[in-house]
């Protein structure tokens, strides 16, 4: 594609996805996708990035409060009971969540979305059953995802508090941000794209992603950045830009079925941006530990960055 990425049409984006998809790259039966790029050597290199010992959570709180971008709040019930002995007792609780959406921090498994040609690696959507998917479930990452993380700070680069509807983040801009920060994105890296969601919420007095209409975020051209750099994971606080083909195949979520690349939606990246500025580096060790739900389409997540 020779034209500016922000001018890509939906047809051009879909053509790119088909031309550059990773189907068969790790074998026709592969269900790990780009996590295959994280080798033992990659994990060891990531561990060597831990020098100061600073740890940063990239998770939003369990979204129990109803909000415009959280129409189906998570549930948390607690109860206490006495135990043998004077004054002794025990507390237990119950968790329930519909985590896909705009409020909960979670990872999307490779069965979460599909294109006209099928799920990741060409499998059919009929393999997704009500009792659990037979293909591309989150249990395929049960050993955890541990790799080098790289933060790309869009507000810092632009000198603006947050990404706006008029200026979505493009793939070429991500390349420019990496160069400006003096950091390279290498095969197997997890890429965290910070767009200033908290500042957006404060300025608009409403949470990002509500109502489900126009919203700022990442342009479909970011697909090329992820594919050409062989990223293993994308973490983002704002997701696919809208208006745009959010309901079509031509959006960043298509990285799941085309590249086998998991997405960590609704990541809390403002504390990470502050930590990177304080540490004066934009690389860190990243630890993701999804729940082992056999046949699950993803998992709530508490990503941890270590410096």
SVG drawing of the C-alpha trace seen along z (x, -y; Angstrom):
<svg xmlns="http://www.w3.org/2000/svg" viewBox="-26 -20 46 50">
<polyline fill="none" stroke="black" stroke-width="0.4" points="0.0,0.0 1.7,-3.2 -0.8,-5.8 -0.8,-7.4 -2.1,-4.8 -4.8,-7.1 -6.3,-6.9 -6.5,-3.1 -9.9,-1.9 -11.7,1.1 -11.0,3.2 -7.3,2.4 -7.1,3.2 -8.8,6.6 -6.5,7.3 -3.5,6.6 -4.8,8.9 -5.2,11.8 -1.8,11.2 0.1,11.0 -1.8,13.3 0.1,15.9 -2.0,18.9 0.2,22.0 3.3,20.2 3.5,22.4 1.6,25.4 -2.0,25.9 -2.9,27.1 -1.3,24.2 -3.5,22.5 -0.9,20.2 -0.5,17.7 2.1,15.0 2.9,16.3 5.1,18.7 7.4,15.7 8.2,15.6 11.1,18.1 12.9,19.2 15.7,16.8 13.1,14.0 11.9,14.6 15.5,14.6 16.2,11.3 13.0,9.9 14.0,11.0 17.3,9.1 15.3,5.8 14.3,6.0 16.8,3.7 15.1,1.3 12.4,3.8 9.5,1.4 6.3,3.3 3.2,1.7 -0.2,3.2 -1.9,2.5 -5.4,3.6 -8.5,1.5 -10.4,2.4 -13.1,5.1 -15.9,3.1 -18.8,3.5 -20.2,0.0 -22.8,-0.5 -21.6,-3.1 -22.4,-4.2 -19.5,-2.0 -20.4,0.8 -24.0,1.8 -23.4,5.3 -21.5,4.7 -19.3,7.4 -20.7,9.2 -19.0,9.6 -20.9,11.1 -19.4,11.7 -20.6,13.6 -19.2,14.5 -19.8,17.5 -18.8,18.5 -16.2,21.2 -15.5,23.3 -14.0,21.2 -14.9,17.9 -15.1,15.1 -13.7,17.2 -15.1,17.0 -14.5,17.1 -15.2,14.9 -15.9,16.2 -17.0,14.5 -18.4,15.0 -17.1,13.4 -18.9,13.2 -18.1,11.0 -18.9,10.5 -15.5,9.1 -15.6,8.4 -16.5,4.7 -15.1,1.3 -14.6,1.6 -12.8,4.8 -9.1,5.4 -9.0,8.7 -7.2,10.7 -8.9,11.9 -8.3,15.5 -7.8,16.5 -11.5,17.6 -12.9,14.2 -13.4,12.8 -13.1,14.2 -13.1,13.1 -14.9,14.2 -12.4,17.0 -12.8,18.3 -11.1,18.3 -7.4,18.2 -5.6,20.7 -8.7,21.1 -10.8,23.0 -14.6,22.7 -16.8,20.7 -18.9,23.9 -16.1,25.1 -17.4,22.5 -20.0,24.1 -22.1,22.8 -20.2,25.0 -16.8,23.7 -14.8,23.3 -13.1,26.3 -10.5,24.1 -8.3,21.2 -9.4,21.1 -7.5,19.2 -6.2,22.4 -3.6,22.5 -1.7,19.8 -1.9,21.6 1.8,21.2 1.5,17.5 2.9,14.9 6.2,13.4 8.1,11.2 9.7,7.8 7.1,5.0 7.5,1.7 5.3,-1.3 4.5,-3.8 3.2,-7.0 1.0,-8.8 0.1,-11.9 3.7,-12.5 4.7,-12.4 1.9,-14.6 2.2,-17.1 -1.6,-16.6 -3.4,-15.0 -5.2,-12.4 -6.0,-11.0 -8.9,-12.8 -11.6,-11.6 -10.2,-13.7 -6.7,-12.2 -6.7,-8.4 -3.3,-6.7 -1.8,-5.3 0.8,-2.7 3.3,-5.2 2.8,-7.3 3.7,-4.3 7.0,-4.0 7.7,-7.7 7.0,-7.4 9.3,-4.4 12.1,-6.4 11.5,-9.4 11.6,-7.4 14.8,-5.6 13.3,-2.2 13.0,0.5 10.1,3.0 11.5,6.5 9.9,9.8 8.1,11.3 7.6,8.0 4.4,7.0 3.4,3.5 1.5,1.2 -0.1,-1.8 -1.1,-4.5 -3.7,-7.0 -4.6,-9.0 -7.9,-7.4 -8.0,-8.8 -7.4,-12.3 -10.1,-11.8 -12.6,-10.7 -11.8,-13.7 -12.2,-16.2 -15.4,-14.7 -16.9,-13.9 -17.8,-10.5 -16.0,-7.2 -14.3,-6.4 -16.4,-4.1 -19.8,-5.5 -22.1,-5.7 -21.1,-3.1 -20.8,-5.6 -17.9,-7.9 -14.8,-7.3 -11.1,-7.9 -8.6,-5.1 -6.3,-3.2 -6.7,-3.3 -6.7,0.0 -3.2,-0.9 -1.8,0.1 -2.3,3.7 0.7,3.2 2.9,1.9 2.0,5.0 2.6,7.4 5.8,5.9 7.4,5.8 6.2,9.3 4.6,8.1 3.3,10.9 0.7,9.0 -1.1,5.6 -2.1,3.8 -4.2,0.7 -6.3,-1.7 -8.4,-3.0 -9.3,-0.4 -10.5,-0.6 -11.2,-4.1 -14.9,-4.9 -16.5,-6.1 -14.9,-3.6 -15.4,0.0 -15.6,1.2 -18.2,3.8 -16.3,4.9 -13.1,6.9 -11.1,3.7 -10.1,2.9 -7.3,3.7 -9.2,6.5 -8.7,8.4 -5.1,9.0 -6.6,11.9 -7.9,14.0 -5.4,12.9 -2.1,12.8 -3.0,14.9 -2.2,11.9 -3.9,11.6 -5.2,8.2 -5.3,6.9 -8.3,4.6 -8.9,1.8 -5.4,1.9 -4.6,-0.8 -1.6,-2.4 -1.4,-5.8 0.6,-4.4 2.9,-2.6 3.5,-5.8 4.5,-7.6 6.8,-4.7 8.5,-4.7 9.1,-8.5 10.5,-8.0 12.7,-5.1 13.7,-6.9 13.2,-3.9 10.2,-2.5 11.1,1.2 10.3,3.6 9.4,7.2 5.8,8.0 3.9,10.8 0.4,11.9 -1.3,14.8 -4.7,15.6 -7.1,17.8 -7.0,21.4 -10.6,21.7 -10.8,24.6 -12.8,23.4 -12.8,19.7 -12.9,16.8 -10.5,14.9 -9.9,14.0 -9.9,11.1 -6.3,10.1 -4.0,8.2 -0.9,7.5 2.3,6.7 5.2,4.6 8.5,5.0 11.4,2.5"/>
</svg>
